[in-house]
Amino acid sequence: MRNCWIQTRGLGQTALTLDAMDISDLYRSQGYAVFDGKAKLEDQLKSLDLIFDKISKDYNSGEKKSSFLLMPHRLFPEIVDALKTTAICEILESLLGGPVDLVHTQVMFNPPGTKGFSPHQDNWYNRSQTKHHMLAAWMPLETAQKENGGLYLYPESHKMELLRPKINLQYLGKELVHLIKQKTFAFLGQQDPFNRVDLSRLLNTPTPYSLGDKKIDVELERGQILFFDGHLIHGSYDNLSHHRTRRVLLANFVRRGTLFRKGIFSKRSPIPFGSV
């Protein structure tokens, strides 16, 4: 893992820069760390740009209009190829303590006016059987800031257990028809990839009082990847900009051999990853 650099950001300012050999201690202590891969991932980013452009044609059409797409790697295997770089694989293996499997992907366009997703823990959905054996990689294709729907998170919240979320009744009422449609597809053993109902908005994890004012904003640039523990509480802001999108690829990984939930909508299945 030489010549990789890890950077964490808080409130838009650099908090710490470390050699990749130190990432595990930082990640385990705070629950997150940022890999600055701008100099290493340009070819992969260009490949993802083309994929996002292809998806966007469907995203902008009629009934398929949505601000996100679940499990896009099944339609575009190039997404897996873009993630399977030596630097990314070695970081994943370091953070999860061994060989890893990809289990979930999602692309998000987040056009102006998109509401942010509610605070949640990713492992509430993946349900990795072993704590700290699941992590998320959040990879923006353009600068992600508070103005255009950037992330916020609670450092050290990954040390808590999974917290039961509450249903956002306002969002449920708005998207009830689409939720029924999704469940119908799932009942028939099919997947509607352009599902409109975002469970991260439907479910809201109450922020424990003990976290107090620990919330920090995370500003990311194109080519940086935020790695965070599946138990870390995080959310995103509304996109209040007038012209800026916030295109992001999200990928969830588990340590190989870890049991996880397949999921009604995602129907997760493991894809082996390893150093290349």
C-alpha positions as CSV (number, residue, x, y, z in Angstrom):
1,M,0.0,0.0,0.0
2,R,2.9,2.3,-0.6
3,N,2.5,5.7,-2.2
4,C,-1.2,6.0,-1.3
5,W,-2.3,8.9,0.8
6,I,-5.2,9.2,3.1
7,Q,-6.9,12.4,4.0
8,T,-9.8,13.2,6.3
9,R,-11.7,16.4,6.1
10,G,-13.9,18.2,8.7
11,L,-16.0,21.2,8.0
12,G,-14.4,21.6,4.6
13,Q,-10.9,21.9,5.9
14,T,-8.1,19.3,5.9
15,A,-7.9,17.6,9.3
16,L,-5.2,15.1,8.8
17,T,-3.0,13.6,6.1
18,L,-1.5,10.2,6.6
19,D,0.4,7.5,4.7
20,A,-1.8,4.6,3.8
21,M,0.0,2.4,6.3
22,D,-1.7,4.4,9.1
23,I,-5.2,4.3,7.6
24,S,-6.4,1.4,9.7
25,D,-5.8,3.1,13.0
26,L,-7.5,6.3,11.8
27,Y,-10.4,4.4,10.4
28,R,-10.9,2.3,13.5
29,S,-10.7,5.3,15.7
30,Q,-13.0,7.7,13.8
31,G,-15.0,5.4,11.6
32,Y,-14.0,7.0,8.4
33,A,-11.1,8.2,6.2
34,V,-10.6,9.7,2.8
35,F,-8.4,8.3,0.1
36,D,-7.0,11.0,-2.2
37,G,-6.8,9.2,-5.6
38,K,-6.8,12.1,-8.0
39,A,-3.4,11.2,-9.4
40,K,-4.2,7.5,-9.6
41,L,-7.8,7.1,-10.7
42,E,-8.2,9.4,-13.8
43,D,-8.8,6.6,-16.2
44,Q,-11.3,5.0,-13.9
45,L,-13.1,8.3,-13.4
46,K,-13.3,8.9,-17.2
47,S,-14.9,5.4,-17.5
48,L,-17.4,6.2,-14.8
49,D,-18.2,9.5,-16.5
50,L,-19.3,7.6,-19.7
51,I,-21.4,5.2,-17.6
52,F,-23.1,8.0,-15.8
53,D,-23.9,9.7,-19.2
54,K,-25.4,6.5,-20.4
55,I,-27.5,6.0,-17.3
56,S,-28.6,9.7,-17.4
57,K,-30.4,9.1,-20.7
58,D,-32.8,6.7,-19.0
59,Y,-32.8,8.8,-15.8
60,N,-34.2,11.7,-17.7
61,S,-37.0,9.7,-19.5
62,G,-40.6,9.5,-18.4
63,E,-41.5,6.9,-15.8
64,K,-37.9,6.0,-15.3
65,K,-37.0,9.4,-13.9
66,S,-35.1,9.1,-10.6
67,S,-32.2,10.7,-8.8
68,F,-30.5,7.3,-8.2
69,L,-30.1,3.8,-9.6
70,L,-29.6,0.7,-7.5
71,M,-27.1,-2.1,-8.4
72,P,-25.8,-0.4,-11.6
73,H,-22.9,-2.8,-11.8
74,R,-25.3,-5.5,-13.1
75,L,-26.0,-3.3,-16.1
76,F,-22.5,-1.9,-16.4
77,P,-19.8,-4.4,-15.4
78,E,-17.3,-1.6,-16.1
79,I,-18.2,-0.2,-12.7
80,V,-16.6,-3.2,-11.0
81,D,-13.5,-2.8,-13.2
82,A,-13.2,0.8,-12.2
83,L,-13.2,-0.1,-8.5
84,K,-10.7,-3.0,-8.9
85,T,-7.6,-0.9,-8.7
86,T,-4.6,-2.0,-6.7
87,A,-4.8,1.0,-4.4
88,I,-8.6,0.6,-3.7
89,C,-8.3,-3.2,-3.2
90,E,-5.4,-2.9,-0.8
91,I,-7.2,-0.3,1.3
92,L,-10.3,-2.4,1.4
93,E,-8.3,-5.5,2.6
94,S,-6.5,-3.4,5.2
95,L,-9.7,-1.9,6.6
96,L,-11.7,-5.1,6.7
97,G,-8.8,-7.3,7.7
98,G,-8.7,-9.7,4.8
99,P,-10.2,-10.5,1.4
100,V,-13.4,-8.6,0.5
101,D,-16.5,-9.0,-1.6
102,L,-18.5,-6.2,-3.3
103,V,-22.2,-6.6,-2.4
104,H,-24.0,-3.4,-3.3
105,T,-23.6,-0.4,-5.7
106,Q,-25.7,2.7,-6.3
107,V,-25.2,5.8,-8.5
108,M,-26.7,9.1,-7.4
109,F,-27.2,12.1,-9.7
110,N,-28.6,14.5,-7.1
111,P,-29.8,17.4,-9.4
112,P,-30.6,20.8,-7.9
113,G,-33.5,20.6,-5.6
114,T,-32.9,17.0,-4.5
115,K,-33.6,16.5,-0.8
116,G,-30.8,15.1,1.3
117,F,-31.0,11.6,2.7
118,S,-31.8,11.1,6.4
119,P,-29.1,10.1,8.9
120,H,-28.6,6.3,8.9
121,Q,-26.2,3.5,9.2
122,D,-25.5,1.6,6.0
123,N,-25.3,-1.7,7.8
124,W,-28.9,-1.4,8.8
125,Y,-29.6,-2.4,5.2
126,N,-26.7,-4.8,4.6
127,R,-26.9,-6.5,8.0
128,S,-23.3,-7.8,8.0
129,Q,-23.5,-10.4,10.7
130,T,-20.1,-9.4,12.2
131,K,-19.7,-5.8,13.4
132,H,-17.1,-3.8,11.5
133,H,-17.0,-6.4,8.7
134,M,-18.9,-4.1,6.3
135,L,-17.8,-0.7,4.9
136,A,-19.0,1.8,2.3
137,A,-16.9,3.6,-0.3
138,W,-18.4,6.9,-1.5
139,M,-16.8,8.2,-4.7
140,P,-17.9,11.6,-6.1
141,L,-17.3,12.4,-9.8
142,E,-17.4,16.1,-9.0
143,T,-16.9,18.3,-6.0
144,A,-19.4,17.4,-3.2
145,Q,-20.0,20.2,-0.8
146,K,-22.8,21.3,1.6
147,E,-24.3,23.5,-1.1
148,N,-24.9,20.7,-3.6
149,G,-25.8,18.0,-1.2
150,G,-22.6,16.9,0.4
151,L,-22.3,14.5,3.3
152,Y,-22.2,15.0,7.1
153,L,-21.2,12.4,9.6
154,Y,-20.7,11.7,13.3
155,P,-17.1,10.6,14.0
156,E,-16.8,7.6,16.4
157,S,-20.6,6.7,16.0
158,H,-19.4,3.4,14.4
159,K,-18.7,2.2,17.9
160,M,-22.4,2.1,18.7
161,E,-24.7,-0.8,17.9
162,L,-27.2,-0.6,15.0
163,L,-30.0,1.9,15.9
164,R,-33.6,1.2,14.9
165,P,-34.7,4.0,12.5
166,K,-38.1,5.6,12.4
167,I,-40.3,5.9,9.3
168,N,-40.5,9.3,7.7
169,L,-44.3,9.5,7.3
170,Q,-44.1,12.6,5.1
171,Y,-41.8,10.9,2.6
172,L,-43.9,7.6,2.8
173,G,-47.1,9.5,1.9
174,K,-45.4,11.1,-1.1
175,E,-43.9,7.9,-2.5
176,L,-46.4,5.3,-1.4
177,V,-47.5,4.4,-4.9
178,H,-43.9,3.9,-6.0
179,L,-43.1,1.8,-2.9
180,I,-46.0,-0.5,-3.8
181,K,-44.7,-0.8,-7.3
182,Q,-41.2,-1.7,-6.0
183,K,-42.6,-4.3,-3.7
184,T,-44.7,-5.8,-6.5
185,F,-41.5,-6.1,-8.6
186,A,-39.8,-7.8,-5.7
187,F,-42.7,-10.2,-5.1
188,L,-42.5,-11.2,-8.8
189,G,-38.8,-11.9,-8.4
190,Q,-37.9,-8.9,-10.6
191,Q,-35.9,-5.8,-10.0
192,D,-37.0,-2.3,-11.1
193,P,-33.5,-0.6,-11.2
194,F,-35.1,2.8,-11.5
195,N,-37.0,2.6,-8.3
196,R,-37.8,6.1,-6.9
197,V,-38.2,5.2,-3.3
198,D,-34.9,5.8,-1.5
199,L,-34.9,3.9,1.8
200,S,-32.3,6.2,3.2
201,R,-34.9,8.9,3.0
202,L,-37.8,6.7,4.1
203,L,-36.0,5.7,7.3
204,N,-34.5,8.2,9.7
205,T,-32.1,7.0,12.4
206,P,-32.5,9.1,15.6
207,T,-29.1,10.7,16.5
208,P,-28.2,9.7,20.1
209,Y,-28.0,12.6,22.6
210,S,-24.5,11.3,23.5
211,L,-23.2,12.4,20.1
212,G,-24.0,16.0,20.9
213,D,-22.3,18.5,18.5
214,K,-19.9,15.9,17.0
215,K,-21.5,16.3,13.6
216,I,-19.0,17.4,10.9
217,D,-19.4,18.2,7.2
218,V,-17.3,16.3,4.7
219,E,-16.2,18.1,1.5
220,L,-14.9,15.8,-1.2
221,E,-13.3,16.5,-4.6
222,R,-13.4,14.4,-7.8
223,G,-11.0,11.5,-7.3
224,Q,-11.3,11.3,-3.6
225,I,-13.1,8.3,-1.9
226,L,-14.6,8.4,1.5
227,F,-14.4,5.0,3.2
228,F,-16.6,4.6,6.3
229,D,-17.7,1.9,8.6
230,G,-21.1,0.3,8.1
231,H,-22.2,1.4,11.6
232,L,-21.2,5.1,11.1
233,I,-24.1,7.5,11.3
234,H,-24.2,9.8,8.3
235,G,-26.5,11.8,6.1
236,S,-26.5,14.4,3.3
237,Y,-27.7,17.9,2.8
238,D,-30.3,19.2,0.4
239,N,-28.9,20.3,-3.0
240,L,-29.6,24.0,-2.7
241,S,-27.5,25.0,-5.7
242,H,-29.1,26.3,-8.9
243,H,-27.0,24.4,-11.5
244,R,-24.8,21.8,-9.7
245,T,-25.4,18.1,-9.6
246,R,-23.6,15.8,-7.2
247,R,-22.8,12.6,-9.1
248,V,-21.6,9.8,-6.8
249,L,-20.8,6.1,-7.0
250,L,-21.5,4.3,-3.7
251,A,-20.2,0.8,-3.2
252,N,-20.6,-1.5,-0.1
253,F,-18.1,-4.2,0.7
254,V,-18.0,-7.0,3.3
255,R,-15.1,-9.1,4.5
256,R,-15.3,-12.4,2.6
257,G,-17.2,-15.1,4.4
258,T,-19.3,-12.6,6.4
259,L,-23.1,-13.3,6.3
260,F,-25.3,-10.4,5.1
261,R,-28.9,-9.7,4.1
262,K,-29.7,-10.3,0.4
263,G,-32.4,-7.5,0.5
264,I,-35.8,-7.4,-1.1
265,F,-34.9,-4.7,-3.6
266,S,-31.2,-5.0,-4.0
267,K,-30.9,-8.8,-4.0
268,R,-27.3,-8.6,-3.0
269,S,-24.8,-11.2,-4.1
270,P,-21.0,-11.2,-3.5
271,I,-18.5,-10.3,-6.1
272,P,-14.9,-11.2,-5.0
273,F,-12.4,-8.4,-4.9
274,G,-8.7,-8.7,-4.4
275,S,-5.4,-7.0,-5.0
276,V,-4.5,-6.6,-8.7
